[in-house]
Amino acid sequence: MSCITPFLAEYIFQNLKNGISKEDKHYYAESIHFLSIPEYQESLLNDKIEQMVQRMQAAIEIGRKIRDNKNISLKTPLSKVIVVQSDKQAQEDLKTLSSYIKDELNCLEFEIFDNEADYVVYNSDPDHREIGQALKKSYTKQLKERISKLSREEILTYLEKGKVVVDGVEFKEGWLKISKQFTEEYQNKQGYAVASSIDTSIMLVT
């Protein structure tokens, strides 16, 4: 994202100043540097917009990571960026801000694939020490093996509810580290470059 330099900020302020009355003691000043930073208005905060922007930023960051890993300069335009996302609200948020994602990743087209199960897999990494301290002798060898091989549905339940019951034992929030990655097919697919976080999965058509 580009930032405004002090020189540009002063230039903008001097032009905007013409529309501010000298009688307005709160906003009129000879220079922006003479103004105090105002207190923000909590009533104007919008959680929905903040979440939208966070999702956009996550997609951009992963897309740039892909370019770096593949040594593809941002100056080189790519044909398409694909977001693999099953959450309906996330899909709408990303579509709304898709023009920014395309611009920041220098891609000509934007697309969303909602059939996540066809592209990415979830992995569960249990914190054996913490679980062992909590369950003690109940944390058997068989249970260790079982918790390391959770199904996709069990992992999604854990992510949604912060807990999951496995073989009659409740595994609580913080006991499992969940990760997500593309299947080997798409990691090795010719003409594609991919990367994923727990929230966002990105494919660049290279």
PASEBA-1860 file (N, C-alpha, C; in nm, 3 decimals):
! residues 206
1> MSCITPFL> 0.084/-0.118/0.000/0.000/0.000/0.000/0.089/0.126/0.000 ~ 0.050/0.227/-0.080/0.128/0.350/-0.085/0.098/0.434/0.037 ~ 0.194/0.520/0.075/0.174/0.608/0.190/0.190/0.752/0.147 ~ 0.133/0.845/0.225/0.141/0.986/0.193/0.263/1.046/0.261 ~ 0.348/1.111/0.184/0.468/1.174/0.238/0.430/1.304/0.308 ~ 0.516/1.353/0.399/0.486/1.482/0.465/0.465/1.595/0.365 ~ 0.544/1.596/0.257/0.530/1.700/0.155/0.392/1.693/0.089 ~ 0.348/1.571/0.053/0.218/1.555/-0.011/0.105/1.590/0.085
9> AEYIFQNL> 0.121/1.552/0.213/0.019/1.585/0.313/0.003/1.736/0.325 ~ 0.115/1.807/0.324/0.111/1.952/0.335/0.046/2.014/0.211 ~ 0.079/1.957/0.095/0.021/2.008/-0.031/-0.131/1.991/-0.030 ~ -0.177/1.870/0.011/-0.321/1.844/0.016/-0.388/1.939/0.116 ~ -0.323/1.956/0.232/-0.382/2.041/0.335/-0.395/2.185/0.286 ~ -0.293/2.236/0.221/-0.297/2.375/0.176/-0.408/2.398/0.074 ~ -0.436/2.296/-0.008/-0.544/2.308/-0.104/-0.681/2.295/-0.038 ~ -0.691/2.205/0.060/-0.817/2.188/0.131/-0.847/2.308/0.221
17> KNGISKED> -0.742/2.375/0.266/-0.758/2.484/0.361/-0.845/2.596/0.305 ~ -0.846/2.608/0.173/-0.926/2.714/0.111/-1.074/2.699/0.141 ~ -1.117/2.578/0.174/-1.259/2.554/0.202/-1.292/2.563/0.349 ~ -1.194/2.597/0.433/-1.217/2.605/0.577/-1.219/2.751/0.620 ~ -1.321/2.789/0.692/-1.334/2.927/0.738/-1.230/2.957/0.845 ~ -1.175/3.077/0.840/-1.079/3.119/0.943/-1.144/3.130/1.081 ~ -1.279/3.138/1.079/-1.351/3.146/1.205/-1.356/3.011/1.276 ~ -1.330/2.904/1.201/-1.335/2.769/1.259/-1.202/2.741/1.329
25> KHYYAESI> -1.199/2.760/1.459/-1.076/2.749/1.536/-1.029/2.604/1.550 ~ -1.120/2.509/1.525/-1.083/2.368/1.542/-1.002/2.315/1.424 ~ -1.029/2.366/1.302/-0.969/2.306/1.184/-0.879/2.400/1.104 ~ -0.894/2.532/1.121/-0.813/2.622/1.042/-0.676/2.639/1.106 ~ -0.573/2.630/1.022/-0.436/2.653/1.068/-0.352/2.685/0.946 ~ -0.239/2.751/0.968/-0.151/2.786/0.856/-0.082/2.663/0.798 ~ -0.069/2.560/0.879/-0.002/2.437/0.833/-0.063/2.317/0.904 ~ -0.062/2.203/0.836/-0.113/2.080/0.898/-0.033/2.044/1.022
33> HFLSIPEY> 0.092/2.090/1.025/0.180/2.055/1.138/0.143/2.130/1.266 ~ 0.053/2.229/1.253/0.008/2.302/1.371/-0.118/2.242/1.430 ~ -0.174/2.140/1.368/-0.297/2.078/1.415/-0.268/1.958/1.504 ~ -0.350/1.941/1.608/-0.337/1.823/1.693/-0.410/1.705/1.629 ~ -0.362/1.586/1.655/-0.430/1.467/1.605/-0.563/1.456/1.679 ~ -0.675/1.451/1.607/-0.806/1.448/1.674/-0.833/1.314/1.741 ~ -0.922/1.316/1.838/-0.968/1.192/1.900/-1.061/1.120/1.803 ~ -1.044/0.989/1.793/-1.131/0.915/1.702/-1.270/0.899/1.765
41> QESLLNDK> -1.370/0.884/1.678/-1.507/0.866/1.723/-1.542/0.717/1.718 ~ -1.556/0.658/1.834/-1.583/0.515/1.842/-1.711/0.476/1.768 ~ -1.808/0.569/1.763/-1.935/0.540/1.698/-1.919/0.519/1.547 ~ -1.808/0.567/1.492/-1.784/0.554/1.348/-1.711/0.425/1.311 ~ -1.664/0.352/1.411/-1.596/0.225/1.382/-1.695/0.126/1.323 ~ -1.650/0.052/1.223/-1.737/-0.043/1.154/-1.665/-0.177/1.146 ~ -1.707/-0.271/1.229/-1.641/-0.402/1.236/-1.647/-0.475/1.103 ~ -1.757/-0.460/1.031/-1.772/-0.529/0.903/-1.668/-0.481/0.802
49> IEQMVQRM> -1.650/-0.349/0.794/-1.552/-0.295/0.701/-1.411/-0.336/0.741 ~ -1.382/-0.334/0.872/-1.250/-0.374/0.919/-1.221/-0.519/0.881 ~ -1.320/-0.606/0.896/-1.302/-0.747/0.860/-1.280/-0.763/0.711 ~ -1.355/-0.686/0.631/-1.338/-0.690/0.486/-1.195/-0.654/0.448 ~ -1.145/-0.547/0.507/-1.009/-0.501/0.475/-0.905/-0.602/0.522 ~ -0.926/-0.662/0.639/-0.833/-0.764/0.688/-0.826/-0.883/0.592 ~ -0.941/-0.924/0.540/-0.943/-1.035/0.445/-0.872/-0.997/0.315 ~ -0.895/-0.874/0.270/-0.826/-0.826/0.151/-0.675/-0.825/0.172
57> QAAIEIGR> -0.632/-0.773/0.286/-0.489/-0.766/0.315/-0.426/-0.905/0.322 ~ -0.499/-1.000/0.381/-0.446/-1.136/0.391/-0.425/-1.197/0.253 ~ -0.521/-1.174/0.164/-0.509/-1.226/0.028/-0.390/-1.164/-0.044 ~ -0.373/-1.034/-0.027/-0.261/-0.964/-0.091/-0.127/-1.013/-0.036 ~ -0.118/-1.028/0.096/0.007/-1.072/0.157/0.048/-1.212/0.109 ~ -0.049/-1.302/0.101/-0.017/-1.437/0.056/0.019/-1.437/-0.092 ~ -0.052/-1.356/-0.172/-0.018/-1.345/-0.313/0.123/-1.294/-0.335 ~ 0.163/-1.195/-0.256/0.300/-1.143/-0.267/0.402/-1.246/-0.221
65> KIRDNKNI> 0.366/-1.322/-0.119/0.455/-1.429/-0.072/0.477/-1.531/-0.184 ~ 0.370/-1.563/-0.256/0.382/-1.657/-0.368/0.478/-1.602/-0.473 ~ 0.460/-1.476/-0.508/0.549/-1.414/-0.607/0.694/-1.418/-0.562 ~ 0.718/-1.386/-0.435/0.854/-1.388/-0.382/0.914/-1.528/-0.390 ~ 0.835/-1.628/-0.349/0.885/-1.766/-0.351/0.916/-1.815/-0.491 ~ 0.841/-1.766/-0.589/0.859/-1.808/-0.728/0.946/-1.711/-0.808 ~ 0.998/-1.610/-0.739/1.081/-1.508/-0.804/1.011/-1.443/-0.923 ~ 0.882/-1.412/-0.903/0.804/-1.344/-1.006/0.786/-1.199/-0.962
73> SLKTPLSK> 0.846/-1.106/-1.033/0.838/-0.965/-0.997/0.695/-0.915/-1.002 ~ 0.664/-0.820/-0.912/0.532/-0.757/-0.913/0.509/-0.678/-1.041 ~ 0.616/-0.644/-1.110/0.602/-0.571/-1.236/0.551/-0.662/-1.348 ~ 0.561/-0.792/-1.327/0.516/-0.887/-1.429/0.368/-0.917/-1.409 ~ 0.282/-0.878/-1.502/0.138/-0.907/-1.486/0.109/-1.056/-1.500 ~ 0.016/-1.104/-1.419/-0.028/-1.243/-1.428/-0.174/-1.245/-1.472 ~ -0.216/-1.357/-1.530/-0.350/-1.361/-1.589/-0.461/-1.363/-1.484 ~ -0.437/-1.431/-1.369/-0.549/-1.446/-1.276/-0.502/-1.474/-1.134
81> VIVVQSDK> -0.576/-1.420/-1.036/-0.562/-1.459/-0.896/-0.691/-1.529/-0.856 ~ -0.676/-1.646/-0.794/-0.791/-1.726/-0.752/-0.787/-1.739/-0.600 ~ -0.898/-1.709/-0.536/-0.911/-1.729/-0.392/-0.998/-1.852/-0.369 ~ -0.945/-1.947/-0.293/-1.021/-2.066/-0.257/-1.083/-2.040/-0.121 ~ -1.215/-2.025/-0.118/-1.282/-1.983/0.006/-1.424/-2.039/0.009 ~ -1.457/-2.111/0.116/-1.590/-2.171/0.127/-1.687/-2.085/0.207 ~ -1.636/-1.992/0.288/-1.722/-1.908/0.370/-1.794/-1.804/0.284 ~ -1.927/-1.803/0.289/-2.007/-1.716/0.203/-1.980/-1.567/0.229
89> QAQEDLKT> -1.972/-1.529/0.356/-1.948/-1.389/0.388/-1.810/-1.345/0.341 ~ -1.711/-1.432/0.360/-1.576/-1.400/0.314/-1.573/-1.384/0.163 ~ -1.649/-1.468/0.093/-1.656/-1.457/-0.053/-1.709/-1.319/-0.094 ~ -1.816/-1.275/-0.029/-1.875/-1.146/-0.063/-1.779/-1.032/-0.033 ~ -1.710/-1.042/0.081/-1.614/-0.938/0.119/-1.502/-0.927/0.016 ~ -1.449/-1.042/-0.025/-1.338/-1.042/-0.120/-1.382/-0.996/-0.258 ~ -1.502/-1.031/-0.297/-1.554/-0.983/-0.426/-1.567/-0.831/-0.425 ~ -1.615/-0.777/-0.314/-1.634/-0.633/-0.303/-1.502/-0.558/-0.321
97> LSSYIKDE> -1.393/-0.614/-0.268/-1.263/-0.548/-0.273/-1.169/-0.613/-0.375 ~ -1.225/-0.687/-0.470/-1.143/-0.763/-0.565/-1.055/-0.673/-0.652 ~ -1.103/-0.551/-0.682/-1.022/-0.462/-0.767/-0.890/-0.426/-0.700 ~ -0.892/-0.409/-0.566/-0.770/-0.378/-0.493/-0.675/-0.498/-0.495 ~ -0.731/-0.617/-0.479/-0.649/-0.738/-0.481/-0.582/-0.755/-0.616 ~ -0.657/-0.735/-0.723/-0.600/-0.745/-0.858/-0.489/-0.642/-0.877 ~ -0.514/-0.520/-0.835/-0.415/-0.414/-0.853/-0.287/-0.443/-0.775 ~ -0.302/-0.480/-0.649/-0.185/-0.501/-0.563/-0.104/-0.623/-0.605
105> LNCLEFEI> -0.169/-0.722/-0.666/-0.098/-0.842/-0.710/-0.069/-0.840/-0.860 ~ -0.110/-0.732/-0.926/-0.088/-0.715/-1.069/-0.141/-0.835/-1.148 ~ -0.267/-0.866/-1.125/-0.334/-0.975/-1.195/-0.451/-0.919/-1.275 ~ -0.474/-0.974/-1.393/-0.577/-0.921/-1.482/-0.718/-0.962/-1.441 ~ -0.730/-1.082/-1.382/-0.863/-1.132/-1.346/-0.864/-1.181/-1.202 ~ -0.985/-1.184/-1.146/-1.007/-1.232/-1.009/-1.119/-1.335/-1.011 ~ -1.099/-1.444/-0.935/-1.202/-1.549/-0.931/-1.201/-1.614/-0.793 ~ -1.318/-1.665/-0.753/-1.330/-1.737/-0.626/-1.378/-1.879/-0.654
113> FDNEADYV> -1.308/-1.977/-0.595/-1.351/-2.116/-0.598/-1.406/-2.149/-0.460 ~ -1.532/-2.192/-0.453/-1.593/-2.217/-0.323/-1.585/-2.363/-0.279 ~ -1.545/-2.453/-0.368/-1.535/-2.595/-0.334/-1.397/-2.624/-0.273 ~ -1.378/-2.573/-0.152/-1.248/-2.578/-0.085/-1.193/-2.719/-0.071 ~ -1.279/-2.816/-0.047/-1.233/-2.954/-0.024/-1.159/-3.012/-0.143 ~ -1.180/-2.956/-0.261/-1.112/-3.006/-0.381/-0.970/-2.953/-0.394 ~ -0.935/-2.853/-0.314/-0.807/-2.786/-0.334/-0.714/-2.788/-0.213 ~ -0.771/-2.782/-0.093/-0.685/-2.772/0.026/-0.719/-2.881/0.128
121> VYNSDPDH> -0.621/-2.912/0.210/-0.639/-3.010/0.317/-0.602/-2.944/0.450 ~ -0.667/-2.991/0.556/-0.640/-2.943/0.691/-0.552/-3.044/0.765 ~ -0.461/-2.991/0.847/-0.376/-3.077/0.929/-0.388/-3.037/1.076 ~ -0.379/-3.136/1.164/-0.389/-3.113/1.307/-0.257/-3.149/1.375 ~ -0.202/-3.053/1.450/-0.077/-3.076/1.523/-0.104/-3.058/1.672 ~ -0.123/-3.167/1.746/-0.157/-3.157/1.889/-0.040/-3.111/1.975 ~ -0.071/-3.032/2.076/0.029/-2.992/2.176/0.033/-3.103/2.281 ~ 0.117/-3.204/2.258/0.118/-3.323/2.344/0.147/-3.290/2.490
129> REIGQALK> 0.234/-3.192/2.513/0.269/-3.158/2.651/0.150/-3.103/2.727 ~ 0.082/-3.006/2.666/-0.033/-2.944/2.733/-0.146/-3.045/2.750 ~ -0.171/-3.125/2.646/-0.278/-3.224/2.654/-0.244/-3.328/2.760 ~ -0.119/-3.370/2.763/-0.076/-3.470/2.860/-0.092/-3.422/3.004 ~ -0.060/-3.294/3.028/-0.074/-3.238/3.163/-0.220/-3.233/3.205 ~ -0.310/-3.211/3.108/-0.452/-3.200/3.139/-0.519/-3.336/3.154 ~ -0.485/-3.428/3.063/-0.552/-3.559/3.062/-0.478/-3.666/3.140 ~ -0.348/-3.644/3.160/-0.263/-3.739/3.233/-0.273/-3.880/3.171
137> KSYTKQLK> -0.306/-3.980/3.250/-0.303/-4.118/3.199/-0.411/-4.145/3.093 ~ -0.508/-4.056/3.085/-0.613/-4.075/2.985/-0.562/-4.047/2.844 ~ -0.449/-3.980/2.836/-0.393/-3.949/2.705/-0.305/-4.066/2.660 ~ -0.368/-4.167/2.610/-0.301/-4.291/2.574/-0.234/-4.280/2.437 ~ -0.154/-4.379/2.405/-0.086/-4.384/2.276/-0.187/-4.389/2.162 ~ -0.294/-4.466/2.183/-0.397/-4.477/2.081/-0.466/-4.342/2.056 ~ -0.490/-4.268/2.165/-0.555/-4.138/2.153/-0.462/-4.039/2.084 ~ -0.332/-4.048/2.112/-0.235/-3.960/2.046/-0.237/-3.981/1.895
145> ERISKLSR> -0.241/-4.106/1.854/-0.245/-4.137/1.711/-0.376/-4.090/1.650 ~ -0.484/-4.107/1.724/-0.616/-4.069/1.673/-0.626/-3.917/1.655 ~ -0.576/-3.841/1.750/-0.589/-3.696/1.744/-0.500/-3.636/1.637 ~ -0.397/-3.710/1.597/-0.308/-3.662/1.491/-0.366/-3.688/1.352 ~ -0.476/-3.761/1.348/-0.535/-3.796/1.219/-0.684/-3.760/1.217 ~ -0.714/-3.639/1.261/-0.854/-3.594/1.262/-0.907/-3.580/1.120 ~ -1.037/-3.604/1.105/-1.101/-3.586/0.976/-1.121/-3.437/0.950 ~ -1.149/-3.405/0.826/-1.176/-3.267/0.789/-1.293/-3.209/0.869
153> EEILTYLE> -1.399/-3.290/0.885/-1.517/-3.245/0.959/-1.483/-3.217/1.105 ~ -1.401/-3.302/1.167/-1.362/-3.282/1.307/-1.279/-3.155/1.323 ~ -1.189/-3.131/1.229/-1.106/-3.011/1.236/-1.191/-2.885/1.218 ~ -1.286/-2.889/1.126/-1.373/-2.773/1.105/-1.460/-2.747/1.229 ~ -1.502/-2.853/1.295/-1.577/-2.838/1.420/-1.491/-2.771/1.526 ~ -1.365/-2.813/1.535/-1.273/-2.754/1.633/-1.251/-2.606/1.605 ~ -1.235/-2.570/1.476/-1.214/-2.430/1.440/-1.338/-2.346/1.469 ~ -1.455/-2.403/1.448/-1.580/-2.328/1.467/-1.615/-2.312/1.614
161> KGKVVVDG> -1.600/-2.420/1.692/-1.647/-2.419/1.830/-1.535/-2.405/1.933 ~ -1.409/-2.420/1.888/-1.298/-2.411/1.982/-1.278/-2.538/2.062 ~ -1.346/-2.645/2.025/-1.331/-2.773/2.092/-1.386/-2.883/2.003 ~ -1.346/-3.006/2.031/-1.397/-3.121/1.957/-1.387/-3.245/2.047 ~ -1.485/-3.331/2.038/-1.485/-3.454/2.117/-1.435/-3.568/2.029 ~ -1.329/-3.634/2.075/-1.269/-3.745/2.001/-1.264/-3.867/2.092 ~ -1.329/-3.973/2.052/-1.334/-4.097/2.131/-1.378/-4.070/2.275 ~ -1.476/-3.982/2.289/-1.530/-3.951/2.421/-1.451/-3.851/2.502
169> VEFKEGWL> -1.341/-3.800/2.448/-1.256/-3.703/2.519/-1.268/-3.567/2.452 ~ -1.293/-3.464/2.530/-1.305/-3.329/2.475/-1.168/-3.262/2.467 ~ -1.131/-3.224/2.346/-1.006/-3.151/2.324/-1.040/-3.002/2.313 ~ -0.979/-2.922/2.402/-1.019/-2.783/2.419/-0.936/-2.688/2.333 ~ -0.984/-2.564/2.329/-0.917/-2.460/2.250/-0.772/-2.443/2.296 ~ -0.681/-2.435/2.199/-0.540/-2.418/2.229/-0.463/-2.549/2.235 ~ -0.534/-2.660/2.238/-0.467/-2.791/2.245/-0.419/-2.837/2.108 ~ -0.482/-2.787/2.004/-0.449/-2.831/1.869/-0.408/-2.711/1.785
177> KISKQFTE> -0.301/-2.726/1.707/-0.261/-2.626/1.611/-0.306/-2.674/1.473 ~ -0.397/-2.598/1.413/-0.453/-2.638/1.285/-0.387/-2.558/1.173 ~ -0.349/-2.627/1.067/-0.292/-2.561/0.951/-0.365/-2.607/0.826 ~ -0.347/-2.533/0.719/-0.415/-2.563/0.593/-0.317/-2.547/0.479 ~ -0.319/-2.640/0.385/-0.230/-2.629/0.271/-0.296/-2.689/0.147 ~ -0.247/-2.650/0.032/-0.300/-2.704/-0.092/-0.258/-2.850/-0.107 ~ -0.341/-2.924/-0.176/-0.308/-3.064/-0.204/-0.182/-3.071/-0.289 ~ -0.117/-3.187/-0.288/0.005/-3.204/-0.367/-0.022/-3.180/-0.515
185> EYQNKQGY> -0.142/-3.216/-0.560/-0.176/-3.196/-0.701/-0.160/-3.050/-0.740 ~ -0.210/-2.959/-0.657/-0.204/-2.818/-0.693/-0.072/-2.753/-0.653 ~ -0.003/-2.811/-0.557/0.130/-2.761/-0.526/0.226/-2.785/-0.642 ~ 0.200/-2.892/-0.716/0.289/-2.930/-0.827/0.227/-2.904/-0.964 ~ 0.111/-2.841/-0.968/0.040/-2.822/-1.094/0.110/-2.719/-1.182 ~ 0.137/-2.757/-1.307/0.204/-2.669/-1.400/0.119/-2.544/-1.428 ~ 0.183/-2.428/-1.423/0.113/-2.304/-1.453/0.044/-2.240/-1.335 ~ 0.056/-2.301/-1.217/-0.004/-2.246/-1.096/0.101/-2.232/-0.986
193> AVASSIDT> 0.082/-2.132/-0.903/0.163/-2.115/-0.783/0.068/-2.089/-0.668 ~ 0.085/-2.160/-0.556/-0.016/-2.156/-0.450/0.048/-2.138/-0.312 ~ -0.034/-2.088/-0.222/0.005/-2.079/-0.080/-0.122/-2.058/0.001 ~ -0.116/-2.096/0.129/-0.236/-2.089/0.212/-0.201/-2.058/0.356 ~ -0.290/-1.983/0.422/-0.288/-1.967/0.566/-0.414/-2.033/0.619 ~ -0.435/-2.030/0.749/-0.553/-2.094/0.805/-0.680/-2.022/0.758 ~ -0.670/-1.895/0.719/-0.787/-1.818/0.678/-0.801/-1.803/0.527 ~ -0.689/-1.800/0.456/-0.693/-1.763/0.315/-0.607/-1.856/0.231
201> SIMLVT> -0.661/-1.899/0.116/-0.588/-1.984/0.023/-0.587/-1.916/-0.113 ~ -0.467/-1.896/-0.169/-0.451/-1.818/-0.291/-0.381/-1.901/-0.399 ~ -0.433/-1.892/-0.520/-0.370/-1.951/-0.638/-0.343/-1.840/-0.740 ~ -0.221/-1.837/-0.789/-0.187/-1.744/-0.897/-0.165/-1.825/-1.024 ~ -0.232/-1.786/-1.132/-0.210/-1.851/-1.260/-0.089/-1.784/-1.324 ~ 0.020/-1.858/-1.331/0.148/-1.798/-1.373/0.176/-1.816/-1.520
END
